[in-house]
């Protein structure tokens, strides 16, 4: 994920970077050898997974996410962004962020409070 919000004058309001807090709620597969399975079965070795519910109110302003991990920053080369990524003039401080693993962190909730 990469994000930048600018105001009406073009000034940067917020960008995604390593100051965001993120929590992975879906990790799969636990074992990357699952990719080579001829008939993989989700939830059975080596294709085990973990899915957690979204924490209640995580998307509300007063939610306490200080215990969440900091977002991991990735390079464009590591991510391989598509869908017109290069058509946007990204600010110098906007970063591609995600959970701890680009392949196994499937659903990641990220928060940042604009003060």
N, C-alpha and C positions, 0 to 999 in steps of 0.2 A: 504494500500500500504506500502511496505517496500522496501528500495533500498539501495544498497551500491555499490560504484564503487571503484575499486582498480587499482593501476598502475601495471606495469609489474613486479615490485619487491614485490608486495603484500601489499604495503602501501595503506592506506585508502585515497581516494581523496575526496569523499563526501558520506554522509549517509542521509537517511531521518530522520528528527527529528522535534521538535517544532519550529525550526527557519525557516521552509518553510512557504510561504504564500499560502493560499488556498482560493478558491471561489467556492461555491456550485452553479451550474447552473441548477440542476434538483432536486427538493424536492418532495417526494411523499411517502405515502399519508400524507396529513396534519393531519388527525385524524387516529391514529393507530387502531381504532375500525374497520377500513375498512377491516382488515384482517379477521374479522368474518362475513363479509357480504356474504350472500348466492349468490347474483348476483351483484357483484361490478361493478360500471360504472365509469371508469376513468374520473375525472373532476367533478363528481357529489358527493355531500356530502354523506357519510363521506370520500369519496375517492378523495378529491380535491388535486390538485398538482400545482406546479409552475415550468415552464421551461423557462430559459433565453438563449439567443444566446451566443455563446462564444465571449468574447470581441475580436475585431479585433487586430491581432498581439500579442495576449497574449503569444504565443510561440516563440516570437522573443527576442533576447538578451536585447534590450533597452526598452522593455515594462515596464511601471511603475506599480508595484503591491504592493506598500507599503501600500495602503489602504485596501488590502485584509487581512482577519483574519489570525492569526497564525494557523498552522496545529494543530489538536488535536492529542495527543499521546494516544494510546490504548495498553492494554496488550494483549498478545497472547491468554490468557484465554477469554477476552472479544470478540476478533475477531474470534477465532476458525479457524486459517489459515489452508489451505489444499494445495494440489498440490505440495507436496514434500518440503514444508516450512522447515521441520526439517532436510532435507538433506543438507542444506546450513549452513556453519559456519558463523553466523552473527557476525559482530564486536560488541563490547560492547556498542557502541554509536548509532547503527542503531535502529530505532524505527518504529513501525507500526503507520502510520499516516492516517488521513482521515478528513472529515468535522466534524461539530458539533454533528452529530447523525449517528451512524452506520447503522441504519435501514432506516431513512428518507432521508439522504443525498445520493442521487443515483448517480449523476454525479458530480465529484469534480475535478476542475483544480488546480494543485499545481505547484508552481514555487520555484526555488532556483537558485541563480547565483553563479557559481564557480568563485572565484576571482583570 
